[in-house]
Amino acid sequence: MLNHKDHFHGSDLEKIEEIYHIKKEDITSFSANINPLGIPDQLKRQLAQHLDAIQSYPDREYRDLRACIAAYCGASADQIIVGNGSTELISLVISAVHPKKALILGPSYSEYEREITLNGGHTLYYPLQESKGFQMDVDDFCAHLTDDLDLLVLCNPNNPTSTAVNADEMRRILDAGLQHGIFVMIDETYVEFTDADDRISAVPLAGYYTNLAILRGTSKFFASPGLRLGYAVTGSRDLHRHISERQDPWTISSLAEIAGKLMFQDREYIKKTHDLIASERSRLYRGLSGWDTVTVYEPKANFMLVKILKEDVNADLLFDHCIRKGLMIRNCSTFPFLSNRFFRFCFMMPEDNDLLIRTISEILPPTFG
């Protein structure tokens, strides 16, 4: 098991407040990767009208919510499993597979390895190569799949690299997984921020592969981490049965059920988010690509990985410089295979992004660009 260091997570504003004596309300978090538009206005307006729902139990099968999710992501309702955030579903899927040996695409989220270890499994990593811009070499990756692997975990788009494989490449990985008897769990937490033309989501493949589970949540795209609403898409009846036998009844609340149905149908919010993120992603990537003090890796999601090239600056120093101005970036030295030369930031509103770039340039001033 890799040694994961302590770090400031995007949700650790109270810890920041205590250490730096900055009120959490005065911190702009570029670390949490949450939609800068905030909670959908439609949800704010309408959820209060449904408070009486807490007097009743939700439908144990969540039929209406599952139908709404299915329509939103392009699946069928019988492929949907709802959960108390994607974190619960990560745990349930890993428990169902109960892998003796698992392979994780790295660098990535530490919760995957933690759950595998808690279930008595052993974890290997396939590290994305900096020399290839952290883009996966699918042929080489498939060559590393073997019969002794039980589980493959992919975050797609990957956090923190913001790189991704498309559906055609994923089909090749799934085919290789089938040949070796490997179950594939894909975390698509950030896929809704991607350009639809890139065809990254594996949801259209769920009906063709029984060795596949795709996990999503509402924390990032719909800016509602406190709602604790996630869902899985899978065509595996065995997985459905395992989870239904072990999952607590009424795993999400009546209000979370109602909120989900409101959010997934809010087309105006969804389009506004796509437009904002696409514009800022392109603008910031182009802008920072001209700097000689950093290397930027082309992002597919709503955040970007950056490497510091200036010898006397590292991510610790840069984090400290930014947080003292109320701007919180993510020091990526805590991720496997990355050093304190790397940091990550998510795309916020244009004026906030401009302020962050100016602040970074104070300590990493480009000589051209």
JOGILIN-V115752 format. One record per residue. RES is the residue in one letter. SS is DSSP state (A for helix, B for strand, O for the rest). PHI is phi in radians with two decimals (NA if undefined). D_FIRST is the distance of its C-alpha to the first C-alpha in Angstrom with 2 decimals. Layout:
BEGIN
res:RES ss:SS phi:PHI d_first:D_FIRST
res:RES ss:SS phi:PHI d_first:D_FIRST
END
This chain:
BEGIN
res:M ss:O phi:NA d_first:0.00
res:L ss:O phi:-1.22 d_first:3.79
res:N ss:O phi:-1.53 d_first:6.55
res:H ss:O phi:-1.61 d_first:8.88
res:K ss:O phi:-1.34 d_first:12.37
res:D ss:O phi:-1.22 d_first:15.24
res:H ss:O phi:-2.81 d_first:17.77
res:F ss:O phi:-1.54 d_first:20.99
res:H ss:O phi:-1.44 d_first:20.59
res:G ss:O phi:-1.05 d_first:23.78
res:S ss:O phi:-1.65 d_first:24.58
res:D ss:O phi:-1.57 d_first:24.42
res:L ss:A phi:-1.17 d_first:28.11
res:E ss:A phi:-1.12 d_first:28.96
res:K ss:A phi:-1.16 d_first:26.59
res:I ss:A phi:-1.06 d_first:28.18
res:E ss:A phi:-1.02 d_first:31.56
res:E ss:A phi:-1.19 d_first:30.98
res:I ss:A phi:-1.39 d_first:29.78
res:Y ss:A phi:-1.73 d_first:32.09
res:H ss:O phi:1.00 d_first:34.96
res:I ss:O phi:-2.01 d_first:35.23
res:K ss:O phi:-1.07 d_first:36.13
res:K ss:A phi:-1.05 d_first:33.54
res:E ss:A phi:-1.17 d_first:36.51
res:D ss:A phi:-1.70 d_first:37.14
res:I ss:O phi:-1.75 d_first:33.71
res:T ss:B phi:-1.69 d_first:33.35
res:S ss:B phi:-1.56 d_first:29.71
res:F ss:O phi:-1.65 d_first:28.73
res:S ss:O phi:-1.79 d_first:25.08
res:A ss:O phi:-1.40 d_first:25.15
res:N ss:O phi:1.06 d_first:26.21
res:I ss:O phi:-1.72 d_first:28.88
res:N ss:O phi:-0.85 d_first:32.24
res:P ss:O phi:-1.20 d_first:34.66
res:L ss:O phi:-1.27 d_first:37.52
res:G ss:O phi:1.32 d_first:36.22
res:I ss:O phi:-1.03 d_first:37.01
res:P ss:O phi:-0.96 d_first:39.55
res:D ss:A phi:-1.03 d_first:43.11
res:Q ss:A phi:-1.07 d_first:44.09
res:L ss:A phi:-1.16 d_first:41.45
res:K ss:A phi:-1.03 d_first:42.67
res:R ss:A phi:-1.22 d_first:46.24
res:Q ss:A phi:-1.70 d_first:45.89
res:L ss:A phi:-1.11 d_first:43.15
res:A ss:A phi:-1.07 d_first:45.38
res:Q ss:A phi:-1.31 d_first:47.99
res:H ss:A phi:-2.00 d_first:45.73
res:L ss:A phi:-1.08 d_first:44.92
res:D ss:A phi:-1.08 d_first:46.94
res:A ss:A phi:-1.10 d_first:44.19
res:I ss:A phi:-1.26 d_first:42.26
res:Q ss:A phi:-1.40 d_first:45.10
res:S ss:O phi:-2.21 d_first:44.04
res:Y ss:O phi:-1.26 d_first:41.03
res:P ss:O phi:-1.27 d_first:39.67
res:D ss:O phi:-1.03 d_first:40.12
res:R ss:O phi:-1.06 d_first:37.46
res:E ss:O phi:-1.61 d_first:37.18
res:Y ss:O phi:0.87 d_first:37.22
res:R ss:A phi:-1.09 d_first:39.57
res:D ss:A phi:-1.14 d_first:41.05
res:L ss:A phi:-1.13 d_first:37.78
res:R ss:A phi:-1.10 d_first:36.18
res:A ss:A phi:-1.14 d_first:39.31
res:C ss:A phi:-1.17 d_first:39.11
res:I ss:A phi:-1.09 d_first:35.45
res:A ss:A phi:-1.05 d_first:36.37
res:A ss:A phi:-1.12 d_first:39.30
res:Y ss:A phi:-1.18 d_first:37.26
res:C ss:A phi:-1.77 d_first:34.49
res:G ss:O phi:1.44 d_first:36.62
res:A ss:O phi:-2.09 d_first:35.41
res:S ss:O phi:-1.85 d_first:37.26
res:A ss:A phi:-1.05 d_first:37.10
res:D ss:A phi:-1.31 d_first:36.00
res:Q ss:A phi:-1.65 d_first:32.79
res:I ss:B phi:-1.70 d_first:31.81
res:I ss:B phi:-2.12 d_first:29.64
res:V ss:B phi:-1.67 d_first:29.70
res:G ss:B phi:-2.64 d_first:27.13
res:N ss:O phi:-1.40 d_first:26.56
res:G ss:A phi:1.42 d_first:24.93
res:S ss:A phi:-1.18 d_first:22.45
res:T ss:A phi:-1.09 d_first:19.69
res:E ss:A phi:-1.09 d_first:21.31
res:L ss:A phi:-1.24 d_first:21.61
res:I ss:A phi:-1.00 d_first:17.96
res:S ss:A phi:-1.10 d_first:17.36
res:L ss:A phi:-1.19 d_first:20.41
res:V ss:A phi:-1.16 d_first:19.75
res:I ss:A phi:-1.12 d_first:16.27
res:S ss:A phi:-1.08 d_first:17.96
res:A ss:A phi:-1.18 d_first:20.79
res:V ss:A phi:-1.31 d_first:18.93
res:H ss:O phi:0.83 d_first:16.66
res:P ss:O phi:-1.28 d_first:14.57
res:K ss:O phi:-1.38 d_first:13.37
res:K ss:B phi:-2.44 d_first:11.76
res:A ss:B phi:-2.26 d_first:11.49
res:L ss:B phi:-2.05 d_first:11.92
res:I ss:B phi:-2.05 d_first:11.71
res:L ss:B phi:-1.27 d_first:14.19
res:G ss:B phi:-2.16 d_first:13.01
res:P ss:O phi:-1.24 d_first:13.53
res:S ss:O phi:-2.81 d_first:13.62
res:Y ss:O phi:-1.08 d_first:13.51
res:S ss:O phi:-1.29 d_first:10.40
res:E ss:A phi:-1.11 d_first:12.04
res:Y ss:A phi:-1.04 d_first:11.34
res:E ss:A phi:-1.11 d_first:7.61
res:R ss:A phi:-1.03 d_first:8.67
res:E ss:A phi:-1.18 d_first:11.49
res:I ss:A phi:-1.08 d_first:10.00
res:T ss:A phi:-1.12 d_first:7.95
res:L ss:A phi:-1.09 d_first:11.33
res:N ss:O phi:-1.59 d_first:13.11
res:G ss:O phi:1.47 d_first:11.58
res:G ss:O phi:-1.67 d_first:10.03
res:H ss:B phi:-1.97 d_first:7.50
res:T ss:B phi:-1.99 d_first:6.63
res:L ss:B phi:-1.99 d_first:8.25
res:Y ss:B phi:-2.09 d_first:9.86
res:Y ss:B phi:-1.90 d_first:13.57
res:P ss:B phi:-1.40 d_first:14.47
res:L ss:O phi:-1.19 d_first:17.94
res:Q ss:O phi:-1.65 d_first:20.18
res:E ss:A phi:-1.05 d_first:22.03
res:S ss:A phi:-1.10 d_first:24.90
res:K ss:A phi:-1.83 d_first:25.44
res:G ss:O phi:1.17 d_first:25.44
res:F ss:O phi:1.07 d_first:22.05
res:Q ss:O phi:-1.51 d_first:24.05
res:M ss:O phi:-1.27 d_first:22.59
res:D ss:O phi:-1.57 d_first:24.31
res:V ss:A phi:-1.10 d_first:24.66
res:D ss:A phi:-1.07 d_first:26.04
res:D ss:A phi:-1.15 d_first:23.21
res:F ss:A phi:-1.07 d_first:20.63
res:C ss:A phi:-1.09 d_first:22.52
res:A ss:A phi:-1.19 d_first:22.70
res:H ss:O phi:-1.58 d_first:18.93
res:L ss:O phi:-1.48 d_first:19.25
res:T ss:O phi:-2.32 d_first:19.66
res:D ss:O phi:-1.15 d_first:20.91
res:D ss:O phi:-1.51 d_first:17.78
res:L ss:O phi:-1.54 d_first:16.03
res:D ss:O phi:-1.83 d_first:16.86
res:L ss:B phi:-2.47 d_first:15.77
res:L ss:B phi:-2.09 d_first:15.89
res:V ss:B phi:-2.03 d_first:15.20
res:L ss:B phi:-2.18 d_first:17.46
res:C ss:B phi:-1.76 d_first:18.57
res:N ss:O phi:-2.48 d_first:22.17
res:P ss:O phi:-1.06 d_first:23.43
res:N ss:O phi:-1.45 d_first:20.06
res:N ss:O phi:-1.89 d_first:19.07
res:P ss:O phi:-1.88 d_first:19.32
res:T ss:O phi:-1.38 d_first:21.09
res:S ss:O phi:1.13 d_first:23.83
res:T ss:O phi:-1.65 d_first:24.18
res:A ss:O phi:-2.68 d_first:24.78
res:V ss:O phi:-1.89 d_first:25.84
res:N ss:O phi:-1.52 d_first:29.13
res:A ss:A phi:-1.11 d_first:30.14
res:D ss:A phi:-1.14 d_first:31.55
res:E ss:A phi:-1.18 d_first:28.36
res:M ss:A phi:-1.14 d_first:26.40
res:R ss:A phi:-1.07 d_first:28.91
res:R ss:A phi:-1.11 d_first:28.10
res:I ss:A phi:-1.16 d_first:24.38
res:L ss:A phi:-1.15 d_first:25.37
res:D ss:A phi:-1.08 d_first:27.84
res:A ss:A phi:-1.13 d_first:25.29
res:G ss:A phi:-1.07 d_first:23.01
res:L ss:A phi:-1.07 d_first:26.03
res:Q ss:A phi:-1.06 d_first:26.80
res:H ss:A phi:-1.80 d_first:23.45
res:G ss:O phi:1.21 d_first:23.32
res:I ss:O phi:-1.82 d_first:20.42
res:F ss:B phi:-1.48 d_first:20.55
res:V ss:B phi:-2.04 d_first:20.12
res:M ss:B phi:-1.90 d_first:19.29
res:I ss:B phi:-1.97 d_first:20.68
res:D ss:B phi:-1.60 d_first:20.45
res:E ss:O phi:-1.83 d_first:23.86
res:T ss:O phi:-0.91 d_first:23.88
res:Y ss:O phi:-1.88 d_first:25.67
res:V ss:A phi:-1.17 d_first:27.74
res:E ss:A phi:-1.21 d_first:30.89
res:F ss:A phi:-1.47 d_first:31.13
res:T ss:O phi:-1.41 d_first:31.42
res:D ss:O phi:-1.30 d_first:34.73
res:A ss:A phi:-1.01 d_first:35.97
res:D ss:A phi:-1.17 d_first:37.32
res:D ss:A phi:-1.35 d_first:33.84
res:R ss:O phi:0.86 d_first:33.27
res:I ss:O phi:-1.59 d_first:29.54
res:S ss:O phi:-1.10 d_first:29.27
res:A ss:O phi:-1.64 d_first:28.42
res:V ss:A phi:-0.96 d_first:30.48
res:P ss:A phi:-1.06 d_first:33.45
res:L ss:A phi:-1.58 d_first:31.39
res:A ss:O phi:-1.06 d_first:30.50
res:G ss:O phi:-1.38 d_first:33.74
res:Y ss:O phi:-1.87 d_first:33.16
res:Y ss:O phi:-2.22 d_first:29.66
res:T ss:O phi:-1.57 d_first:28.62
res:N ss:O phi:-1.83 d_first:24.98
res:L ss:B phi:-2.37 d_first:24.55
res:A ss:B phi:-2.35 d_first:23.84
res:I ss:B phi:-1.96 d_first:24.37
res:L ss:B phi:-1.95 d_first:23.44
res:R ss:B phi:-2.48 d_first:25.46
res:G ss:B phi:-2.50 d_first:26.46
res:T ss:O phi:-1.93 d_first:29.32
res:S ss:O phi:-1.07 d_first:27.58
res:K ss:O phi:-1.56 d_first:27.71
res:F ss:O phi:-1.18 d_first:30.71
res:F ss:O phi:-1.73 d_first:32.93
res:A ss:O phi:0.91 d_first:31.83
res:S ss:O phi:-2.39 d_first:31.36
res:P ss:A phi:-1.07 d_first:27.92
res:G ss:A phi:-1.30 d_first:29.75
res:L ss:A phi:-1.26 d_first:31.22
res:R ss:O phi:0.99 d_first:27.99
res:L ss:O phi:-2.19 d_first:29.18
res:G ss:B phi:-2.35 d_first:27.05
res:Y ss:B phi:-2.68 d_first:27.72
res:A ss:B phi:-2.04 d_first:26.44
res:V ss:B phi:-2.09 d_first:28.55
res:T ss:B phi:-2.69 d_first:28.33
res:G ss:O phi:-1.75 d_first:30.80
res:S ss:O phi:-1.51 d_first:28.93
res:R ss:A phi:-1.19 d_first:31.13
res:D ss:A phi:-1.08 d_first:28.61
res:L ss:A phi:-1.15 d_first:26.15
res:H ss:A phi:-0.95 d_first:29.11
res:R ss:A phi:-1.13 d_first:30.07
res:H ss:A phi:-1.05 d_first:26.69
res:I ss:A phi:-1.19 d_first:26.29
res:S ss:A phi:-1.10 d_first:29.95
res:E ss:A phi:-1.34 d_first:29.66
res:R ss:A phi:-1.97 d_first:26.75
res:Q ss:O phi:-1.33 d_first:27.27
res:D ss:O phi:-1.07 d_first:29.39
res:P ss:O phi:-1.18 d_first:32.93
res:W ss:O phi:0.91 d_first:33.96
res:T ss:O phi:-1.14 d_first:30.41
res:I ss:O phi:-2.14 d_first:31.92
res:S ss:O phi:-1.35 d_first:35.06
res:S ss:A phi:-1.05 d_first:38.56
res:L ss:A phi:-1.24 d_first:38.44
res:A ss:A phi:-1.13 d_first:35.16
res:E ss:A phi:-1.09 d_first:36.78
res:I ss:A phi:-1.16 d_first:39.87
res:A ss:A phi:-1.04 d_first:38.04
res:G ss:A phi:-1.05 d_first:36.10
res:K ss:A phi:-1.11 d_first:39.38
res:L ss:A phi:-1.23 d_first:40.91
res:M ss:A phi:-1.18 d_first:38.14
res:F ss:A phi:-1.17 d_first:37.68
res:Q ss:O phi:-1.83 d_first:41.42
res:D ss:O phi:-1.51 d_first:41.82
res:R ss:A phi:-1.11 d_first:42.62
res:E ss:A phi:-1.12 d_first:43.98
res:Y ss:A phi:-1.12 d_first:40.78
res:I ss:A phi:-1.06 d_first:38.67
res:K ss:A phi:-1.15 d_first:41.00
res:K ss:A phi:-1.08 d_first:41.20
res:T ss:A phi:-1.13 d_first:37.44
res:H ss:A phi:-1.00 d_first:37.29
res:D ss:A phi:-1.11 d_first:40.16
res:L ss:A phi:-1.11 d_first:38.80
res:I ss:A phi:-1.16 d_first:35.29
res:A ss:A phi:-1.06 d_first:36.68
res:S ss:A phi:-1.15 d_first:39.21
res:E ss:A phi:-1.23 d_first:36.94
res:R ss:A phi:-1.04 d_first:34.17
res:S ss:A phi:-1.14 d_first:36.80
res:R ss:A phi:-1.12 d_first:38.59
res:L ss:A phi:-1.27 d_first:35.69
res:Y ss:A phi:-1.14 d_first:34.11
res:R ss:A phi:-1.08 d_first:37.54
res:G ss:A phi:-1.11 d_first:38.21
res:L ss:A phi:-1.30 d_first:35.06
res:S ss:A phi:-1.10 d_first:35.24
res:G ss:O phi:-1.51 d_first:38.31
res:W ss:O phi:-1.46 d_first:36.68
res:D ss:O phi:-1.70 d_first:36.12
res:T ss:O phi:-1.75 d_first:33.80
res:V ss:B phi:-2.49 d_first:30.97
res:T ss:B phi:-2.03 d_first:29.53
res:V ss:B phi:-1.98 d_first:29.10
res:Y ss:O phi:-1.93 d_first:27.40
res:E ss:O phi:-0.97 d_first:29.52
res:P ss:O phi:-1.57 d_first:28.38
res:K ss:O phi:-1.88 d_first:28.80
res:A ss:O phi:-1.75 d_first:27.79
res:N ss:O phi:-1.76 d_first:29.08
res:F ss:B phi:-2.62 d_first:27.08
res:M ss:B phi:-2.40 d_first:26.79
res:L ss:B phi:-1.60 d_first:24.32
res:V ss:B phi:-2.32 d_first:26.11
res:K ss:B phi:-1.91 d_first:25.56
res:I ss:B phi:-1.44 d_first:27.64
res:L ss:O phi:-1.80 d_first:29.83
res:K ss:O phi:-1.25 d_first:31.91
res:E ss:O phi:-1.10 d_first:30.87
res:D ss:O phi:-1.62 d_first:31.66
res:V ss:O phi:-2.22 d_first:29.78
res:N ss:O phi:-2.31 d_first:26.11
res:A ss:A phi:-1.19 d_first:24.43
res:D ss:A phi:-1.11 d_first:24.58
res:L ss:A phi:-1.14 d_first:28.31
res:L ss:A phi:-1.15 d_first:28.91
res:F ss:A phi:-1.00 d_first:27.20
res:D ss:A phi:-1.07 d_first:29.40
res:H ss:A phi:-1.08 d_first:32.46
res:C ss:A phi:-1.28 d_first:32.05
res:I ss:A phi:-1.17 d_first:31.22
res:R ss:O phi:-1.19 d_first:34.31
res:K ss:O phi:-1.87 d_first:36.28
res:G ss:O phi:1.41 d_first:34.70
res:L ss:B phi:-2.08 d_first:32.46
res:M ss:B phi:-1.87 d_first:28.71
res:I ss:O phi:-1.75 d_first:26.58
res:R ss:B phi:-1.89 d_first:22.77
res:N ss:B phi:-1.26 d_first:21.21
res:C ss:A phi:-1.63 d_first:18.48
res:S ss:A phi:-1.17 d_first:16.82
res:T ss:A phi:-1.44 d_first:14.10
res:F ss:O phi:-1.43 d_first:13.08
res:P ss:O phi:-0.98 d_first:10.71
res:F ss:O phi:1.35 d_first:13.31
res:L ss:O phi:-1.99 d_first:16.07
res:S ss:O phi:-1.98 d_first:17.92
res:N ss:O phi:-1.43 d_first:20.47
res:R ss:O phi:-1.61 d_first:23.03
res:F ss:B phi:-1.94 d_first:22.06
res:F ss:B phi:-2.45 d_first:23.25
res:R ss:B phi:-2.33 d_first:23.95
res:F ss:B phi:-2.49 d_first:26.93
res:C ss:B phi:-1.67 d_first:28.35
res:F ss:O phi:-1.55 d_first:31.99
res:M ss:O phi:-1.85 d_first:34.28
res:M ss:O phi:-1.21 d_first:38.08
res:P ss:A phi:-0.91 d_first:39.87
res:E ss:A phi:-1.18 d_first:41.24
res:D ss:A phi:-1.21 d_first:37.87
res:N ss:A phi:-1.08 d_first:36.34
res:D ss:A phi:-1.09 d_first:39.28
res:L ss:A phi:-1.12 d_first:38.80
res:L ss:A phi:-1.11 d_first:35.14
res:I ss:A phi:-1.09 d_first:36.08
res:R ss:A phi:-1.10 d_first:38.90
res:T ss:A phi:-1.17 d_first:36.64
res:I ss:A phi:-1.11 d_first:34.08
res:S ss:A phi:-1.17 d_first:37.06
res:E ss:A phi:-1.17 d_first:38.19
res:I ss:A phi:-1.95 d_first:35.31
res:L ss:O phi:-2.25 d_first:34.70
res:P ss:O phi:-1.18 d_first:38.32
res:P ss:O phi:-1.29 d_first:38.84
res:T ss:O phi:-1.57 d_first:41.76
res:F ss:O phi:-2.69 d_first:42.63
res:G ss:O phi:2.01 d_first:41.87
END
